[in-house]
Amino acid sequence: MKTMTELEQIILQAQDAYYNGTPLMSDADFDELYDKLIAEQPDSEILKRVGVDNSDGFEKVNHKITMGSQNKANTLPEMEKWLKKIKGNIVATHKMDGASICLTYEKGKLVDAVTRGNAVTGDRITSNAMKMNFIPKVLKEEVDCIVRGEVLLSKVNKDKFYPEAANCRNQASG
């Protein structure tokens, strides 16, 4: 049986490898370890950290709003608890693993796009976002707003266009 310190180290190593293109285990195996840490040591500092892609070449930008990691709901009671906190329309899907992105609009025009990074600082990818046909460059109204979204790459498209990629999430980030 591993001590909690060893479990935390395994999780940190797995996160670093995953976010940098060399996963050590399946998502399901990682989730099992992560859930074990939540159950046995809910105050662990590891649970407050966000994985970060250490890619070079992008300007680092501080977020105006912290972009924390989103929690998952695995059971009906967990989902019901979460739904009680949420107001408005809900869209539920199978788990999707992509790259979080923060889009900033001024007077309805896209002016900045930044990856989640470590939740406080991300990579400015505005020029890449301008090439993504699913991101609106101009909104219907001239509003100033920040939108959080997820850049996704389906497994079918990964296999078709990027067969060498380690996983969908890392390729979506690229």
Secondary structure, 3 states (H helix, E strand, C coil): CCCHHHHHHHHHHHHHHHHCCCCCCCHHHHHHHHHHHHHHCCCCHHHHCCCCCCCCCCCEEECCCCCCCCCCCCCHHHHHHHHHHCCCCCCCCCCCCCEEEEEEEECCEEEEEEECCCCCEEEECHHHHCCCCCCCCECCCCCCEEEEEEECCCHHHHHHHCCCCCCHHHHHHC
